[in-house]
Amino acid sequence: MKQKTLKDTIKLQGVGLHNGKNVNLHLHPAGIDHGIKFKRTDLDINNIIDANYKNVKSPVLCTRLENANSVSVSTIEHLMASFYGEGIDNVLVEIDAPEIPIMDGSALDFVEALRQVGSESQNSLRKFIKIK
């Protein structure tokens, strides 16, 4: 099975569930083996957060990812579920706030946006974690 990314950039807007802030969210295609990364555009330095289980912090009421410099992004569940469901491996998520917008309260808006722009296969095999 080959890795996949987006065919084009997706722009979404919404409100953070827990902080009530307006959020601009841009999903950009990314290269092979990039993975899913969040970039906090409201910050100038140390603003990249890998979507990796090792970066999960304080999963109370939402899932929050945090990098080694304590920069975080939260309420990622629905967006990450939409990436998984649509088979997206490589994407750069730019966000100008500390929380993903809640949209309609489900992954539906994210899935519809991903399907509208489409995905493309990349010339590299997908990587899997084997749990023993």
N, C-alpha and C positions, 0 to 999 in steps of 0.2 A: 504494500500500500504506500503510495507516494505522499509526501508532505503537501500541504495546501496553504495558500494565502488568499487575500482578497484580490479581486480584479481592479479595484479602484478604492479611493478614500471614501469613507462614510462620515457624515457630519450629523450629530444629534445634539439636542438640547433638552434639559429637564431640570428637575429640582432634587437635591439630596434629601433622602427620607429623614435622616436623623438631624442634619444641621440646617435644613431649609434653604440652602444656598442654591442660586442658579448655577448650572453647570454646562459647559461646552465640552463635548466629547467628540474626538476625531479618531477614527480607526483607520490606520494606514497599512497598506500591503508591506510585508517585510520579507527579507531574503531567507534562503535556506538556512536552517538551524538557528534562526533568530529566536524562536520561541515566542511566547506572549510576554510583552514587557509594557509596563505602565510608565508614562513620562508625565510628571507634574509640571505643566507649563507655567503655573503660577509661582514656581520656584526657579531660581537661577542655577543652583549647584546641587549636586548629589540628588538629582530628581528622577533617577531611573530605578524602578522597582521590578524585579523579576517575578513573574507569576510562578512561584515555586513553593511547594509545601513547607520548605525550610523557612520561608519568610512569613508564614501565618503567625499572627500575634493576636492575642485577646479575642477569640472568636465568640464574643458575647453579643447577642442581638444582630450580629453581622460578621462577615469574614473580613478581616483587615490584614493586608500585606504590609510589611515594613522592611526597608533596606537597612544596611549596617549603620547608616547615618540617622536613623529614626525618622526617616521620611516615609509616610504611609499613604495608602489609598484603601478605602473601605467600601462595603456593600457591593462586593464584586460578584456575588453568587450568580445572579441572572445573566450577566454578561459572559462570565466564564462558562456557564451551562450552554449558552447559545453557541459559543465557539466550539465546544465539545460536540454538541448536536449536529452542527454543520461541518464538522471535520476540519476546522481551521487550526493550523499548527503554528503559523508565523504571522504575527500582527504587532504593530506598535500602537498602543492606546494612549493618545494624548488627552489629558484632562486638566482643566484649569481650576480645580477645587480638590479637596481631600476625599470626596465621596462620589461614587458613580451615581448618576441620576436614577431614581426609582422607576421612572417612566409610568407604565400602567400597573406596576406592582408584580409583573411577571417577566418572563424572558421574551414575550411575544414581539414587542417593538424591536428588540435587538435581532431576533430571528428574521423578521420581515425585512429589516434593513440589509442584513447579510444576504438574504436570498435575492433581494432586488439588485444589488451590485454584483453578486455572483462570486465564485471562487475559481482559482486556477491551480492545477497541479504543478508541483515543482519537481525538478529532476534529482530528487533525493528521497530515500526511503524514510518513512516515519519511524520514530524511535518509541519503544515501549519500555515500561518498567515491569519487571517480572517480580512478583511477590512470592517468596518461598515460604 
